[in-house]
Amino acid sequence: MKTYDYPRPNSEEITPRSLFLSRRRIMAGAGASLMAALLAENNAEAEALKTHPGPYTADLTPTPEEDATHYNNFYEFGMDKGDPSANSGNYKPFPWTLEIEGLVKHPQKINVEDLLRSAELEERIYRMRCVEAWSMVIPWDGIPLHKILEKAEPDDKAKYVAFESVVRPSEMPGQESAFTGISWPYVEGLRLDEALHPLTLLAVGAYGSSLPNANGAPLRLVVPWKYGFKGIKAIQKIRLVEQQPPTTWNQLAPQEYGFYANVNPHVDHPRWSQASERVIGARSLFGERRQPTLMFNGYEDYVSALYKGMDLHEYY
Ligand code: MTE
């Protein structure tokens, strides 16, 4: 397996943008009908969502929306942070069917437009910590994954959940490029108990509107106590399986990116420290603000029991 040099954190990499009100937000504020399709930055259609605040929402100030939607990792559209917003204009996420299959009693085919209108949509304001040592705070709109998995009824043999992204080279220029080293589709996985944890979210929106293409339209995984690469975007298949499934970054560089990928300031990446993080979009007198990284990204009280007795240096 080819080893890939995941981009290093680089303090000169970005210039934070000022807080900005996107057109869709101004229109929503002006009383445009809630379900009206509104224009997003990349000309894709974004829908304002009807969401209620969910439990576990942290009292945090969200990252400016402009930063969260223009500083992205989504290799299907290229490897630079600006590529996903710049190169995803031809990507048409709707209509979209999410399939749930494998070791379940009731396989499902879910129309994602139905999820967007679901009365179960919750807003969750979560910390997001990338393995590259930067962080954001994102207000997601989504449905706890356990609600969806419970409808499919995993059977007793199911121990892990495997996730698979879409493959559409004609709409995703990064899938035609040899540079990423990734063999598509992008894949991820969780242990079943992690997938059923109430913090684990299937997000269909962010900042009150349907997900922009750059952020993983039409739906992505959000596991706030893990590094961002676990948050697989544009999910087409969820499969319940017996064995630990392969995951994209672990296949590319197993010594650097583990299956668990829990945020942990005490376990450094082989090439950089994980003790602190750059806060995207936040300035201090000395430039971009840094802050200490929290164990399990600040969700220790909720999730540490999942890893009781495990050596977190070994299972990184
Ligand atoms: N999902 C897919 N399908 N392809 C990707 O390249 N990148 C991952 C993750 N999900 C990625 C993906 C990485 S490395 C990170 S840090 C997060 O998405 C970034 O999410 P954001 O761009 O919304 O901040």
Boltz pocket constraint, residues with backbone or C-beta under 6 A from the ligand:
constraints:
  - pocket:
      binder: B
      contacts: [[A, 68], [A, 71], [A, 72], [A, 73], [A, 74], [A, 75], [A, 76], [A, 130], [A, 131], [A, 165], [A, 186], [A, 214], [A, 215], [A, 216], [A, 227], [A, 228], [A, 229], [A, 230], [A, 231], [A, 232], [A, 233], [A, 234]]
      max_distance: 6.0
